[in-house]
Amino acid sequence: MRLFVLASFPMVGLLLAAALAGGVFVVMALLYITLLVVVLDKTEGPALPETKGAARDADAVSITLAAAHFLVLFYTLWALGGDRIGTVEKIGLFVAAGLFMGQVSNANAHELIHRPMRGLHRLGMWVYISMLFGHHTSAHVLVHHRHVATRMDPNTSRKGEGFYAYFLRAWIGSFRQGYRAEAARLSRVNRPAWRNPYLVYVGGAALFLALSFMLGGLKTLVLYVALTGYAQSQLLLSDYVQHYGLTRAMDQAGKPHPVGAQHSWNSPHWFSSALMLNATRHSDHHAHPARPSTALTLPEDAPMLPKPLPVMASIALIPPLWRRIMDPAVDRWQHA
C-alpha cells in the first residue's frame, strides 16, 4: 500500500504547487507524470504488494485521492483563469493536470465505483461527474463488464480502428447504452424512471459548469470544458489500449464465451502500475471486478503490452504507428 501512496501523492503536491507558484513546479509536475514514469518503468523496481487483506487501507487511499482530485481541479482552474502564472506555465499546468485527472483520478474513480459501499460508489461517481463523464459510472459496470471483447461493448476497440474514430464511437455509445441499461434495471425492480442516475450525471455536470463560470466567467468555463475533455481522452485511451483487437469467441448459439485473462492487455511495469492503482492489471480486474486494486495480480496466460500503458497510450495517438506495433501482436495472440 505504501508504494501506491508514494507513487501517486507526490503528483498532487506538485500540481497544487504549480497552480499556486508556477515556475519550476510546473516543470517538475510535467516531468514526474511523463519522463519519470518512463524511466522508472525501465528499472526492476520493488514488487507491487498483492495483499488481499488491505481493503480498508485501499479505501482510505482512494478517499484521500478523490478529495485531492477536487482540490487539484479547483486550483488548476483558478490558476488557468487568473494571471498569477504565465502563458507557458498555464499550458504546462493544463497538460500535467489533465494527465493526472485522466490517469490517476480516473483509475481511482474506477476503483471506487466498483466498491460495494454506497458512499464510496457515489464518491467515485462524483469524481467522474466533475470530469463531465458521469455516465461512465453506469456504462462501465452495466455494459462494459458484461459485453467486453464483443461488438456489443462500445468501449472495446476493434482491430484496425484508430483512436479518434473510437473516441466518438465509445463516448456516444457508452452514454446511450449506459442509459438503456439503467432504464432496464429500474424497470426490472419496478422503480420510477426519475430514479435513473443519468439525471444526477447531467444535473451534476450542469452544476460543475455553473461553478466554473462563477469561478472565472466564460474564460474559466471554456478552460474547464477543455480540461475535462483532455482528461476524458486519457480515460478512453486506457480502454482503447487495454482491449484493442481482443474478442471473445462465440458458441453455436451465438453467445460469447466467458470473459478470460486473454481478453485484456496488461502491463507488468511497476511504477505506472503503482501510479494508476494497478489499473494495468486489467485481466484480473475483469475476472474479479470487486477485488481491491491492491490485490490484483498478473495472470500468466494474459497478453502483455510491449511497453508501459502510458507509453502505449501516447503511441495510440499516431494510428499508423499504433497499428504497425499492435496489429501483429493481436494476430499472434488470437492465433496462439
C-alpha positions in Angstrom: 0.0 0.0 0.0 2.9 2.3 0.8 4.1 2.1 -2.8 0.8 3.3 -4.2 0.9 6.3 -1.9 4.5 7.1 -2.7 3.8 6.9 -6.5 0.5 9.0 -6.7 0.5 11.5 -3.9 3.7 13.5 -4.9 1.9 14.4 -8.1 -0.9 16.0 -6.1 1.6 18.2 -4.2 3.4 19.2 -7.4 0.2 20.2 -9.1 -1.0 22.3 -6.2 2.4 24.0 -6.0 2.4 24.5 -9.8 -1.1 26.2 -9.6 -0.1 28.4 -6.7 3.5 29.3 -7.7 4.1 28.2 -11.2 7.7 28.1 -12.4 9.8 25.1 -11.6 6.8 23.3 -10.0 5.1 23.2 -13.4 8.2 21.6 -15.0 8.5 19.1 -12.1 4.9 18.1 -12.4 5.2 17.5 -16.2 8.5 15.6 -15.8 7.0 13.5 -13.0 4.0 12.2 -14.9 5.9 11.8 -18.2 9.6 11.3 -18.1 10.0 9.9 -14.6 7.3 7.3 -15.2 9.0 6.1 -18.3 12.4 6.0 -16.7 11.3 4.2 -13.5 9.3 1.7 -15.5 12.5 0.6 -17.2 14.0 -0.3 -13.9 13.3 -3.6 -12.0 11.6 -1.8 -9.1 10.0 -3.4 -6.0 7.3 -6.0 -6.4 3.8 -4.5 -6.0 2.1 -5.8 -2.9 -0.8 -8.3 -3.6 -2.2 -8.1 -0.1 -5.8 -9.3 -0.1 -6.4 -8.1 3.4 -5.7 -4.4 2.8 -9.1 -3.4 1.5 -9.5 -0.9 4.4 -6.2 0.8 3.6 -7.1 0.8 -0.1 -10.4 2.6 0.7 -8.5 5.2 2.7 -6.1 5.9 -0.1 -9.0 6.2 -2.6 -11.0 8.6 -0.4 -7.9 10.8 0.0 -7.1 10.7 -3.7 -10.7 11.7 -4.5 -10.5 14.7 -2.2 -7.2 15.6 -3.7 -8.8 15.4 -7.2 -11.3 18.1 -6.3 -8.5 20.3 -4.9 -6.4 19.9 -8.0 -9.4 20.6 -10.2 -10.3 23.8 -8.3 -6.8 25.3 -8.1 -5.9 24.3 -11.7 -8.9 26.2 -13.0 -8.2 29.1 -10.6 -4.6 29.3 -11.9 -5.5 28.9 -15.6 -8.2 31.6 -15.4 -6.1 34.1 -13.4 -2.9 36.0 -14.1 -0.6 34.6 -11.3 1.3 32.4 -13.8 2.4 33.0 -17.4 1.0 31.5 -20.6 3.7 28.9 -21.0 3.3 27.8 -17.3 -0.5 27.6 -17.9 0.0 25.3 -20.9 2.3 23.1 -18.8 -0.2 23.0 -15.9 -3.1 22.2 -18.2 -1.2 19.2 -19.6 0.0 17.9 -16.3 -3.4 18.3 -14.6 -5.2 16.7 -17.5 -2.8 13.7 -17.4 -3.3 13.4 -13.6 -7.1 13.5 -13.9 -7.3 11.1 -16.8 -4.8 8.6 -15.5 -4.8 8.8 -11.6 -8.2 10.3 -10.9 -9.8 8.0 -13.4 -8.1 4.9 -12.0 -9.2 5.9 -8.5 -12.8 6.7 -9.5 -12.9 3.4 -11.4 -11.8 1.7 -8.2 -14.5 3.5 -6.2 -17.4 2.7 -8.4 -16.7 -1.0 -8.0 -16.7 -0.8 -4.2 -19.8 -2.3 -2.6 -20.3 0.5 -0.1 -22.8 3.1 -1.4 -20.8 6.1 -0.1 -17.6 5.0 -1.8 -19.5 4.3 -5.0 -21.1 7.7 -5.0 -17.7 9.4 -4.3 -16.3 7.7 -7.5 -19.4 8.8 -9.3 -18.9 12.5 -8.4 -15.3 12.3 -9.5 -16.5 11.2 -12.9 -19.2 13.8 -12.9 -16.6 16.5 -12.2 -14.9 15.4 -15.4 -18.2 15.6 -17.2 -18.1 11.9 -17.7 -20.6 10.7 -15.0 -22.3 8.2 -17.3 -19.2 6.1 -17.2 -20.3 5.1 -13.7 -23.2 3.2 -15.2 -21.8 2.3 -18.6 -18.6 0.8 -17.2 -20.3 -1.5 -14.7 -23.5 -2.4 -16.6 -22.3 -2.5 -20.2 -18.5 -2.8 -20.4 -18.1 -5.6 -17.9 -20.9 -7.6 -19.4 -20.1 -7.2 -23.1 -16.3 -6.6 -23.1 -14.5 -8.1 -26.1 -17.7 -8.2 -28.2 -19.3 -5.9 -30.7 -21.9 -5.0 -28.1 -19.4 -3.2 -26.0 -18.8 0.4 -27.2 -15.6 0.6 -25.2 -13.9 -2.4 -26.8 -11.7 -1.1 -29.5 -11.6 -3.1 -32.8 -8.5 -4.2 -34.7 -7.7 -1.6 -37.3 -9.8 1.1 -35.6 -8.0 4.3 -35.0 -8.3 6.1 -31.6 -10.0 9.2 -32.9 -12.9 7.2 -34.5 -13.0 5.1 -31.4 -13.3 8.1 -29.1 -16.5 9.3 -30.7 -18.0 5.8 -31.0 -17.1 4.9 -27.4 -18.3 8.2 -25.9 -21.6 8.3 -27.6 -22.2 4.5 -27.5 -21.4 4.2 -23.8 -23.7 7.2 -23.0 -26.6 5.6 -24.8 -26.1 2.0 -23.7 -25.5 3.0 -20.1 -28.8 4.9 -20.1 -30.7 2.0 -21.6 -29.1 -0.4 -19.1 -30.1 1.8 -16.2 -33.7 2.1 -17.6 -33.9 -1.6 -17.9 -32.6 -2.1 -14.4 -35.2 0.3 -13.0 -38.0 -1.5 -14.9 -36.9 -4.9 -13.5 -37.1 -3.6 -9.9 -40.3 -1.6 -10.6 -38.8 1.8 -9.8 -39.9 5.1 -11.4 -37.9 6.5 -14.4 -36.9 9.6 -12.4 -34.7 7.4 -10.2 -32.4 7.0 -13.2 -28.9 8.2 -12.1 -28.5 9.9 -15.5 -30.5 12.7 -14.0 -27.7 13.1 -11.4 -25.0 12.8 -14.1 -26.5 15.5 -16.2 -27.6 17.7 -13.3 -24.2 17.3 -11.7 -22.4 18.3 -14.9 -24.6 21.4 -15.1 -23.7 22.2 -11.5 -19.9 22.0 -12.2 -20.3 24.0 -15.4 -22.1 26.7 -13.4 -19.5 26.6 -10.6 -16.7 27.0 -13.2 -18.4 30.0 -14.7 -18.9 31.5 -11.2 -15.2 31.0 -10.5 -13.9 32.9 -13.5 -16.6 33.7 -16.1 -16.7 32.4 -19.6 -12.9 32.0 -19.9 -12.8 29.6 -17.0 -15.9 27.8 -18.3 -14.2 27.1 -21.6 -11.0 26.1 -19.9 -12.9 23.7 -17.7 -14.6 22.0 -20.7 -11.2 21.8 -22.4 -9.5 20.3 -19.4 -12.2 17.7 -18.8 -12.2 16.8 -22.4 -8.5 16.2 -22.3 -8.9 14.1 -19.2 -11.7 12.1 -20.9 -9.3 11.4 -23.8 -6.8 9.9 -21.3 -9.6 7.7 -19.8 -10.7 6.4 -23.2 -7.1 5.9 -24.3 -6.8 3.4 -21.4 -9.9 1.5 -22.6 -8.7 1.7 -26.2 -5.2 0.3 -25.4 -6.3 -2.4 -22.9 -8.9 -4.1 -25.1 -7.6 -3.4 -28.6 -8.4 -6.2 -31.1 -9.2 -8.8 -28.4 -12.5 -10.6 -29.0 -14.4 -13.4 -27.3 -15.3 -16.5 -29.4 -18.9 -17.3 -29.9 -20.6 -20.7 -29.2 -23.0 -22.4 -31.6 -25.9 -20.4 -30.1 -24.2 -17.1 -30.8 -23.4 -16.5 -27.1 -19.9 -15.2 -26.3 -17.6 -17.4 -24.3 -16.9 -16.3 -20.7 -14.5 -13.4 -20.1 -11.0 -14.7 -19.5 -7.5 -13.4 -18.9 -6.9 -13.4 -22.7 -9.4 -10.6 -23.3 -7.4 -7.7 -21.8 -4.0 -6.3 -22.4 -1.9 -5.9 -19.3 1.3 -4.1 -18.3 3.8 -5.5 -15.7 5.7 -2.2 -15.4 5.9 -1.4 -11.7 5.8 2.4 -11.4 3.0 3.2 -13.8 1.0 0.4 -12.2 1.5 1.9 -8.7 0.7 5.4 -10.0 -2.5 4.1 -11.6 -3.5 1.9 -8.7 -2.9 -1.3 -10.5 -5.3 -0.4 -13.3 -2.7 -2.0 -15.6 -3.6 -5.4 -14.2 -6.7 -5.4 -16.3 -7.4 -9.1 -16.8 -7.6 -9.8 -13.1 -9.9 -6.8 -12.7 -12.4 -8.2 -15.3 -12.2 -11.6 -13.6 -12.8 -10.1 -10.2 -14.4 -6.6 -10.5 -15.0 -6.2 -6.8 -11.4 -7.1 -5.8 -9.4 -4.1 -4.4 -6.8 -2.8 -6.7 -4.0 -3.7 -4.2 -4.9 -7.4 -4.6 -4.9 -7.6 -8.4 -2.4 -10.0 -9.9 -0.9 -10.6 -13.4 -2.2 -13.9 -14.8 0.5 -15.9 -16.6 -1.7 -16.5 -19.6 -2.7 -12.9 -20.1 -1.5 -10.8 -23.1 1.1 -8.1 -22.1 1.6 -4.8 -23.8 5.1 -4.3 -25.4 5.6 -1.0 -23.5 4.0 0.6 -20.3 0.4 1.6 -20.6 1.1 5.4 -20.6 3.6 4.9 -23.4 1.3 2.8 -25.5 -1.5 5.4 -25.0 0.9 8.0 -26.5 1.6 5.7 -29.4 -2.1 5.2 -30.0 -2.4 8.9 -30.9 -0.4 8.1 -34.0 -2.7 5.4 -35.6 -0.3 4.2 -38.4 2.5 3.6 -35.8 0.0 2.0 -33.4 -1.3 -0.5 -36.0 2.3 -1.3 -37.0 3.0 -2.4 -33.5 -0.2 -3.8 -32.2 -1.9 -5.5 -35.2 0.8 -8.2 -35.4 0.6 -8.6 -31.7 -3.2 -9.1 -31.9 -2.7 -11.7 -34.6 -0.1 -13.6 -32.7 -2.3 -13.6 -29.6 -5.5 -14.6 -31.3 -3.8 -17.4 -33.2 -1.8 -18.6 -30.2 
